[in-house]
């Protein structure tokens, strides 16, 4: 259903979500419905031929050969009423969320509370309609020295809510501390009004003498319980390692536990902070220097069980640091394709957490993969931004869920990152309203629909097809009944000869139970031409567009296959393309609750009409967390990230015009 376009000209404070409008600042470079200006307003190359930073690299790797020993392409999948052995804990549909580096948050989400990025709202709205809400962490290494500056930043243009203090550089990577204002949290609150996002923030933990708790006091004032919890220390296993000066050399798990105790003591004495209860996230280690089990052995969890919201860890299965920063032998992306097209490889990496996840369940503490993605140091070109990463991210998330994690947050860096779920357009292409939506975002859509909004979903690895690594599958149960089946085909064969067929049965056969196999099922497919494709990805026939062409809304007609089941043999034969993914809905209710008939979205009908209205250096978007093992390069917010996080104190005039297409005065309800 499409509503009439309704212009609104409300300026000033950001309006409430129940008013169904977005306000925007007065800016003569912003034109309403001025489509005739969009093709001639800049002298840059067309987006389809753009050659620039990693996020817009269209080069594809060669499709890998099929394995010499092929898996069976026809096999049975047996489900049972009443549940199955090894079902996970109950899960929520927002399981797969995002981690946004604090230093680039204004590039991704919006310049301030009066100028929120519309494509970002649309992307969040898509997930909210399927899962009910979205979880996002704003933080990372750049949170560790972040300083609150009240309602404005000295030395910046009006409306700037995030900056850098270049006069106070004390760390070996020459990273200026971030400065932020109240309006950062006003913006986050407004985003929640529109898309029901819930937040994780980070307490600066560069020093505990004393701990800077301003972010807790100020964020609680504006966001309250919309902040789910606060991370206390980011990757503390690196604090005394590899050139960082957070702590003395030899800093160990027992020292972190003591520091957290110091934090709690100071918190109890701080009468300005009223937040209590289960509000804190620990230990957030990277699994590179410390073993999570050694942290648990210090008594950290049991000593503070009443104070903890969740246990958190951070993990990337590989890294591309040598290629990005020249610190060793660069990895050939072709050589790691197998890592992202193998279920067994996912299991091998995540089995590391088997003990700690069981520990978390025993302590009744949620366990969150707080920061992850394909590979640290921005990912691998041709891998992290290719279709295989969509399949891999579903596999990684589903396996984490099977191991009883309660969430997984996929990191988003700047334009130098290959692994971003979504990336704003480069600032020198201000006429392009299109964002670039990466494969990881498609995975988030799949996981939101697979788990749904009921908060009762439980997942189990089916070990199907004799546990073949190329053809994994999972069943999703709710209240003891099978509701969905999720299946991946990692093979890449455009001929169709490597598609496989899974014959799903519920009860019956040799199970000794009555068959409840339905007469028909609905199937949604995640597809792309090849495993290495960077474009033409679709979820249930719909796409978010190719590079520099998305406004965050799904485009195209919904294509859901209805499969008539074999009522004689009591099976439903489901074909999974090579490559591709199938989500099978075993009843209408499970389908309807995650298939919105309409989604509240925000069309980007505004485009900039003059050259260089966006004044921020594109390099400010290059900052990204998750870049461990990078030594002491003097240029990053995290060892391994390359540039400043935001403009320096010598700010460029015209900051208000940050994101092309982010201003609007209309609202649309669309499919």
C-alpha positions in Angstrom: 0.0 0.0 0.0 1.4 3.4 -1.0 0.4 6.5 0.8 0.5 10.0 -0.8 3.8 11.8 -0.5 3.5 14.2 2.4 6.0 17.0 2.7 6.9 18.2 6.1 8.9 21.3 6.9 9.5 20.8 10.6 12.9 22.1 11.7 14.6 22.1 15.0 14.3 19.1 17.4 14.0 15.7 16.0 10.3 14.7 16.0 9.0 11.6 17.8 8.4 8.4 16.0 4.7 8.5 16.6 4.5 11.7 14.5 5.8 9.6 11.5 8.1 12.3 10.1 11.7 13.1 10.0 13.0 16.6 10.4 15.9 18.0 8.5 18.1 21.1 8.8 17.7 24.0 6.5 20.2 23.6 3.6 20.1 25.3 0.3 22.1 22.5 -1.3 19.3 20.0 -0.7 16.5 19.8 -3.3 13.1 18.2 -3.0 12.4 15.6 -5.7 15.0 17.2 -7.9 15.7 14.1 -10.0 16.8 16.3 -12.9 19.8 17.5 -11.0 21.1 14.1 -9.9 22.9 13.2 -13.1 24.7 16.4 -13.7 25.5 17.9 -10.3 28.9 16.4 -10.0 31.8 15.6 -12.3 32.6 12.2 -10.8 32.5 9.0 -12.7 29.3 6.9 -12.9 28.8 4.6 -9.8 29.0 1.5 -12.0 32.6 2.3 -13.0 33.7 3.8 -9.6 37.2 2.8 -8.7 38.1 3.7 -5.2 38.2 2.3 -1.7 37.4 -1.3 -0.6 33.7 -1.0 -0.1 33.2 -0.3 -3.8 35.6 -2.8 -5.3 33.7 -4.8 -8.0 36.5 -7.2 -8.9 35.4 -10.8 -8.4 37.6 -13.8 -7.8 37.4 -16.9 -10.0 34.7 -19.4 -9.1 36.4 -22.3 -7.2 36.3 -25.8 -8.8 33.8 -28.3 -7.4 35.3 -30.7 -4.9 36.8 -33.9 -6.3 34.5 -35.9 -4.0 31.0 -34.5 -4.4 28.5 -34.8 -1.7 25.3 -36.7 -2.2 22.8 -34.5 -4.0 19.7 -36.2 -2.7 19.1 -37.2 1.0 16.6 -37.3 3.7 16.1 -34.9 6.7 14.1 -36.4 9.6 12.4 -34.1 12.1 10.4 -35.0 15.2 7.5 -33.5 17.0 8.2 -32.7 20.6 11.8 -31.5 20.0 15.2 -33.0 19.2 18.3 -33.8 21.1 20.7 -30.9 21.6 18.2 -28.1 20.9 19.7 -24.7 21.8 18.5 -22.3 24.4 15.6 -20.1 23.4 16.7 -17.4 21.0 15.4 -14.0 19.8 15.1 -12.9 16.2 17.5 -10.0 16.7 20.3 -12.5 17.3 22.3 -11.2 14.4 23.0 -7.5 15.0 25.8 -5.0 14.3 28.8 -3.5 15.9 29.6 0.0 14.7 32.9 1.6 15.6 32.2 4.7 17.7 34.5 6.8 15.6 32.5 6.2 12.4 29.0 6.1 14.0 28.1 9.6 12.6 29.0 8.5 9.1 26.8 5.4 9.3 23.8 6.6 11.3 23.6 10.3 10.8 25.3 13.6 11.4 23.2 14.4 14.4 19.7 14.0 15.8 18.3 16.4 13.2 20.0 14.6 10.3 19.7 10.9 10.6 20.7 8.8 7.6 17.6 7.6 5.9 19.0 4.4 4.3 20.2 3.4 7.7 16.7 3.7 9.1 15.3 1.7 6.2 17.9 -1.1 6.8 16.9 -1.2 10.4 13.2 -1.1 9.7 13.5 -4.2 7.4 15.0 -6.2 10.3 12.6 -4.8 12.9 9.6 -5.9 10.8 10.9 -9.5 10.9 12.5 -9.8 14.3 10.7 -7.1 16.3 13.9 -5.2 17.2 17.6 -4.7 16.3 20.6 -4.8 18.6 23.6 -2.5 17.8 26.8 -1.9 19.7 28.4 1.5 19.3 32.0 1.4 20.6 35.2 -0.5 19.9 38.7 0.6 20.6 37.7 4.2 19.9 35.5 4.2 23.0 38.5 3.6 25.3 39.4 7.3 25.7 36.1 8.9 24.6 35.3 12.1 26.4 31.9 13.7 27.0 31.9 17.5 26.2 28.4 18.5 27.2 26.1 19.9 24.6 28.7 21.2 22.1 32.2 20.7 20.9 34.6 23.6 21.0 36.3 24.3 17.7 33.7 22.6 15.5 30.8 23.8 13.5 27.3 23.8 15.0 25.6 20.4 15.0 28.8 18.4 15.2 28.4 15.7 17.8 31.6 13.7 17.5 35.1 15.0 17.2 38.8 14.4 18.0 41.0 16.1 20.6 44.3 16.3 18.8 45.9 18.2 21.7 45.7 15.1 24.0 47.4 12.3 22.1 49.2 10.0 24.6 49.0 6.6 23.2 51.6 4.9 20.9 49.3 4.7 17.9 48.8 8.5 18.0 45.1 8.1 18.1 43.4 11.3 19.4 40.7 10.7 22.0 37.1 11.0 20.8 34.9 13.8 22.0 31.2 13.5 22.0 28.1 15.5 23.0 24.7 14.8 24.4 23.2 14.9 20.9 24.9 11.5 20.1 22.4 9.9 22.5 19.5 12.0 21.4 20.2 10.7 17.9 20.3 7.1 19.1 17.1 7.6 21.0 15.4 8.9 17.8 16.6 5.9 15.9 15.0 3.7 18.5 11.8 5.6 18.1 11.8 4.8 14.4 13.2 1.3 14.2 13.2 -0.2 17.8 17.0 -0.4 18.0 18.5 -1.3 21.3 22.0 -0.3 22.2 25.2 -1.4 23.8 27.7 1.3 24.7 31.2 1.1 26.1 32.8 2.6 29.3 36.2 4.2 28.6 38.6 1.8 30.3 41.9 3.3 29.3 42.6 3.9 33.0 40.8 2.9 36.2 42.3 5.7 38.2 39.5 6.7 38.1 37.2 5.2 35.5 35.4 7.8 33.4 31.7 7.0 33.9 30.3 10.0 32.1 28.9 7.9 29.2 26.8 5.9 31.7 25.4 9.0 33.4 24.6 10.9 30.2 23.4 7.9 28.1 21.0 6.8 30.8 19.6 10.3 30.9 18.6 10.2 27.3 18.2 6.5 26.6 17.4 4.8 29.8 16.8 1.1 29.4 17.2 1.5 25.6 20.8 0.9 26.4 20.8 -2.8 27.1 24.2 -2.8 28.8 27.7 -1.2 28.9 30.9 -2.9 27.9 33.6 -2.5 30.5 36.8 -2.8 28.5 37.3 -3.7 24.9 39.8 -6.5 24.1 41.5 -6.2 27.5 43.8 -9.1 26.5 45.6 -6.6 24.4 46.0 -3.9 27.1 49.5 -5.0 28.0 50.5 -6.5 24.7 51.9 -5.5 21.3 52.7 -1.9 22.0 49.6 -0.7 23.7 50.0 1.3 26.8 46.7 0.7 28.5 48.4 -1.4 31.2 51.8 -2.7 32.2 53.4 -5.6 30.3 52.1 -8.9 31.5 48.6 -7.7 32.2 46.6 -10.9 32.8 43.1 -12.2 33.4 43.5 -11.8 37.1 44.4 -8.1 36.6 41.3 -7.5 34.5 39.1 -9.1 37.1 40.7 -6.8 39.7 40.2 -3.8 37.5 36.5 -4.7 37.1 36.2 -4.9 40.9 37.7 -1.3 41.0 35.1 -0.2 38.5 32.3 -1.7 40.6 33.6 0.0 43.8 33.7 3.4 42.0 30.3 2.8 40.6 28.7 2.2 44.0 30.3 5.4 45.3 29.0 7.5 42.3 25.7 9.0 43.4 25.2 10.5 39.9 24.6 7.1 38.4 21.4 5.4 39.3 21.6 2.5 36.8 22.0 -0.8 38.7 21.3 -4.5 38.3 22.5 -6.5 35.3 24.1 -3.7 33.3 27.7 -4.7 32.5 29.4 -6.7 29.8 32.7 -8.6 30.4 35.3 -9.7 29.5 35.1 -8.9 25.7 38.5 -10.6 25.0 39.7 -11.3 21.4 40.8 -14.9 22.0 44.2 -14.0 20.6 46.2 -13.4 23.8 44.1 -14.9 26.6 42.0 -18.0 26.7 38.4 -17.3 27.8 38.6 -20.3 30.2 41.5 -18.7 32.0 39.3 -15.5 32.5 36.5 -17.6 33.9 38.8 -19.3 36.3 39.5 -16.0 38.0 35.9 -16.0 39.4 35.0 -12.9 37.4 31.5 -14.2 36.5 30.6 -15.9 39.8 31.8 -12.9 41.8 29.7 -10.4 39.9 26.8 -12.6 38.7 24.2 -10.1 39.9 25.8 -7.2 38.0 26.4 -8.8 34.6 24.1 -8.5 31.6 26.1 -11.0 29.6 29.5 -12.6 29.0 31.0 -11.2 25.8 33.9 -12.3 23.5 35.1 -11.0 20.1 36.3 -13.3 17.3 37.3 -13.1 13.7 38.1 -16.5 12.1 41.1 -15.0 10.1 42.8 -11.7 9.4 44.0 -9.7 6.4 46.3 -7.5 8.4 49.5 -8.3 6.4 47.9 -7.3 3.1 46.4 -4.1 4.4 49.4 -2.8 6.5 52.4 -4.6 5.1 53.3 -6.4 8.3 54.0 -9.8 6.8 53.3 -12.0 3.9 50.0 -11.0 2.4 47.3 -13.7 2.1 46.0 -14.5 -1.4 42.2 -14.2 -1.1 41.8 -17.2 -3.4 43.6 -19.3 -0.9 41.0 -18.7 1.9 37.8 -19.3 -0.1 37.6 -22.7 1.4 37.4 -21.2 4.9 34.1 -19.5 4.0 32.5 -22.3 2.1 32.9 -25.1 4.7 30.6 -25.8 7.6 33.2 -27.9 9.2 35.6 -25.0 9.3 33.0 -22.9 11.1 32.5 -25.7 13.7 36.3 -26.1 14.1 36.7 -22.4 15.0 33.7 -22.1 17.2 34.2 -25.3 19.1 36.8 -23.3 21.1 33.8 -21.8 22.9 32.1 -25.1 23.8 33.2 -25.1 27.5 32.6 -21.4 28.0 29.2 -21.5 26.5 28.2 -24.4 28.7 29.6 -22.4 31.6 27.4 -19.4 30.7 24.3 -21.6 30.5 25.1 -23.1 33.9 25.4 -19.6 35.4 22.3 -18.4 33.6 24.2 -15.6 31.9 23.7 -14.8 28.2 26.8 -15.2 26.0 27.3 -12.8 23.2 29.7 -12.7 20.3 30.2 -9.0 20.7 32.2 -8.3 17.6 32.8 -10.5 14.6 33.0 -10.7 10.9 34.8 -12.6 8.1 38.3 -11.4 8.9 39.9 -8.7 10.9 41.7 -5.8 9.2 38.7 -5.1 7.0 38.2 -8.6 5.5 39.4 -10.2 2.3 38.7 -8.6 -1.1 36.6 -10.9 -3.2 35.6 -13.0 -0.2 34.2 -10.7 2.5 32.2 -8.7 -0.1 31.1 -11.7 -2.1 28.0 -14.0 -1.9 30.0 -16.7 0.0 30.1 -14.3 3.0 26.3 -14.2 3.1 26.2 -18.0 3.3 29.1 -18.0 5.7 27.5 -15.4 8.0 24.3 -17.5 8.3 26.4 -20.6 9.0 28.5 -18.7 11.6 25.4 -17.2 13.3 23.4 -20.5 13.2 26.4 -22.4 14.7 26.9 -19.7 17.4 23.2 -20.1 18.2 23.5 -23.9 18.3 26.4 -23.4 20.8 24.0 -21.4 23.0 25.2 -17.9 22.3 22.5 -15.2 22.6 23.7 -12.9 19.9 26.4 -12.1 17.3 27.3 -8.5 16.3 28.9 -8.0 12.9 31.4 -5.2 12.8 31.1 -2.2 10.5 34.1 -0.1 9.7 34.6 2.5 7.0 35.0 2.6 3.3 38.3 0.7 3.6 36.5 -2.4 4.8 35.3 -5.2 2.6 33.1 -6.9 5.2 30.6 -4.1 5.9 27.0 -5.1 6.0 26.2 -1.6 4.6 28.3 1.4 3.6 27.3 5.0 2.9 28.3 6.5 -0.5 31.7 8.2 -0.8 31.5 11.9 0.0 32.8 12.9 -3.4 29.8 11.2 -5.1 27.1 13.3 -3.4 24.6 13.0 -6.3 24.4 9.2 -5.7 21.8 8.6 -3.1 22.7 4.9 -3.1 24.4 3.0 -0.3 26.3 -0.2 -0.8 24.6 -3.2 0.9 26.9 -6.1 1.5 26.3 -9.8 1.7 26.4 -9.8 5.5 23.2 -7.7 5.6 21.4 -10.4 3.5 22.5 -12.9 6.1 20.9 -10.7 8.8 17.6 -10.8 7.0 17.8 -14.6 6.8 18.6 -15.0 10.5 15.8 -12.5 11.5 13.3 -14.6 9.5 14.8 -18.0 10.6 14.5 -17.1 14.3 11.5 -14.8 14.1 10.0 -12.5 16.8 8.6 -15.2 19.2 11.7 -15.4 21.5 11.0 -19.1 21.8 13.0 -20.3 18.8 15.5 -23.1 19.4 18.0 -24.3 16.8 19.7 -27.6 16.2 22.4 -28.6 13.7 20.9 -31.5 11.7 24.2 -33.0 10.7 22.4 -33.7 7.4 23.8 -35.5 4.4 26.2 -37.5 6.6 27.5 -34.2 8.0 28.8 -33.1 4.7 30.7 -29.7 5.0 29.1 -28.3 1.8 25.5 -28.9 2.6 24.7 -27.9 6.2 21.3 -27.6 7.6 19.5 -26.6 10.8 15.9 -27.1 12.2 14.2 -24.3 14.1 11.7 -25.3 16.8 9.2 -23.3 18.8 7.6 -24.8 21.9 8.6 -28.3 20.8 7.3 -28.1 17.3 9.4 -27.8 14.1 8.7 -24.6 12.4 11.5 -24.0 9.9 14.4 -25.7 8.2 17.5 -23.7 7.1 19.8 -25.2 4.5 22.9 -24.0 2.7 24.6 -25.2 -0.5 28.2 -24.0 -0.7 28.8 -25.6 -4.1 29.0 -23.2 -7.0 27.7 -24.6 -10.3 25.8 -22.4 -12.8 24.6 -25.5 -14.7 22.3 -26.6 -11.9 23.9 -30.0 -11.8 25.1 -29.4 -8.3 21.8 -28.4 -6.8 20.7 -30.8 -4.1 17.3 -32.0 -2.9 16.5 -32.6 0.7 13.5 -34.7 1.5 12.1 -33.4 4.8 9.8 -35.5 7.0 8.3 -34.8 10.4 7.7 -38.1 12.2 6.5 -41.1 10.4 8.7 -43.7 8.7 10.8 -45.6 11.2 10.5 -43.0 14.0 7.6 -44.8 15.6 5.6 -41.6 15.7 2.7 -40.4 13.5 3.7 -38.3 10.6 2.9 -34.6 10.8 4.5 -33.7 7.5 2.5 -30.9 6.0 0.8 -31.1 2.6 2.8 -28.1 1.4 5.5 -25.7 2.6 6.7 -22.2 1.6 10.4 -21.6 0.7 12.4 -18.5 0.5 15.7 -18.6 -1.4 18.9 -16.5 -1.0 20.6 -16.6 -4.4 23.4 -15.1 -6.5 24.9 -16.2 -9.8 28.1 -17.7 -8.2 29.8 -18.0 -4.8 32.1 -15.2 -5.7 29.4 -12.8 -7.1 29.3 -9.3 -5.6 26.1 -8.2 -7.3 22.7 -9.6 -8.2 22.0 -11.1 -4.7 18.4 -11.6 -3.9 16.4 -12.7 -0.9 13.0 -14.2 -1.9 13.4 -12.5 -5.3 14.0 -9.0 -3.8 17.3 -7.1 -3.7 18.8 -4.2 -1.9 20.6 -3.1 -5.1 24.1 -3.3 -6.3 27.0 -1.1 -5.4 26.0 2.6 -4.8 22.4 1.9 -5.7 20.5 1.2 -2.4 18.3 3.4 -0.3 17.9 0.6 2.2 14.6 -0.6 0.9 14.0 -4.1 -0.6 13.2 -3.7 -4.3 11.4 -6.1 -6.7 8.5 -8.5 -6.3 8.5 -11.0 -3.4 9.1 -14.5 -4.8 8.2 -17.3 -2.4 7.9 -20.8 -3.7 5.1 -23.1 -2.5 6.2 -26.7 -2.6 3.6 -29.4 -2.7 4.7 -32.3 -0.5 4.5 -36.0 -1.4 1.5 -37.2 0.6 2.2 -40.8 -0.3 5.8 -40.9 1.0 5.1 -38.2 3.5 8.1 -36.0 2.6 8.6 -32.5 1.2 11.3 -32.4 -1.4 13.2 -29.1 -1.2 15.8 -28.1 -3.9 18.7 -25.9 -2.8 20.6 -24.2 -5.6 24.4 -24.2 -6.0 25.2 -21.8 -4.6 22.3 -20.7 -2.4 20.3 -21.0 0.8 16.7 -22.2 1.4 14.6 -21.2 4.4 11.6 -23.6 4.6 8.5 -22.6 6.5 6.7 -25.7 7.7 3.4 -23.8 8.5 1.7 -20.6 7.6 2.1 -19.0 11.0 5.9 -19.2 10.9 5.8 -17.7 7.4 3.3 -14.9 8.1 5.0 -13.6 11.3 8.3 -12.8 9.4 6.8 -11.7 6.0 5.4 -8.2 6.5 2.7 -7.1 4.1 4.1 -3.6 4.4 7.2 -2.0 5.9 7.4 1.5 7.3 10.3 2.9 5.3 11.8 6.3 4.6 12.4 7.2 0.9 15.4 9.2 0.0 13.8 11.8 -2.2 16.4 14.4 -1.4 19.6 14.6 -3.4 22.4 17.2 -3.2 22.4 19.5 -6.2 25.9 21.0 -6.0 29.4 19.6 -6.1 31.2 18.8 -2.9 28.3 19.7 -0.5 29.7 16.8 1.6 32.9 18.1 3.1 34.2 15.2 5.1 37.4 13.5 3.9 36.5 9.9 2.8 39.4 8.6 4.7 37.6 9.3 8.0 35.4 6.3 7.2 38.4 4.0 7.1 38.6 3.5 10.8 37.6 0.0 11.8 38.0 -2.1 14.9 38.9 -5.8 14.9 42.5 -5.2 13.7 44.6 -7.1 16.1 48.3 -8.1 15.8 49.2 -4.8 14.1 52.0 -3.6 16.4 52.6 0.0 17.0 51.7 1.8 13.7 51.1 5.4 14.6 47.9 6.0 12.7 44.8 4.2 14.1 42.1 3.9 16.6 42.9 0.2 16.7 46.2 -1.5 15.9 45.5 -2.1 12.3 43.0 0.7 11.4 44.5 3.4 9.3 43.0 6.8 9.6 41.5 9.3 12.0 38.0 8.6 13.1 36.5 12.0 12.4 37.6 15.5 11.4 40.3 17.0 13.5 39.9 20.3 15.4 40.6 22.2 12.2 37.2 21.2 11.1 36.1 22.0 7.5 33.1 24.4 7.1 30.0 22.9 5.8 29.8 19.8 8.0 26.1 19.9 8.1 25.9 18.4 4.6 27.3 15.0 5.5 25.4 12.3 3.8 23.8 12.6 0.4 20.2 11.5 0.4 19.8 11.6 4.2 17.3 14.5 4.3 13.7 14.0 3.5 10.2 15.3 4.2 8.1 12.4 3.2 7.0 9.1 4.5 6.1 6.0 2.5 4.6 2.7 3.4 5.8 0.1 0.8 6.4 -3.6 0.3 
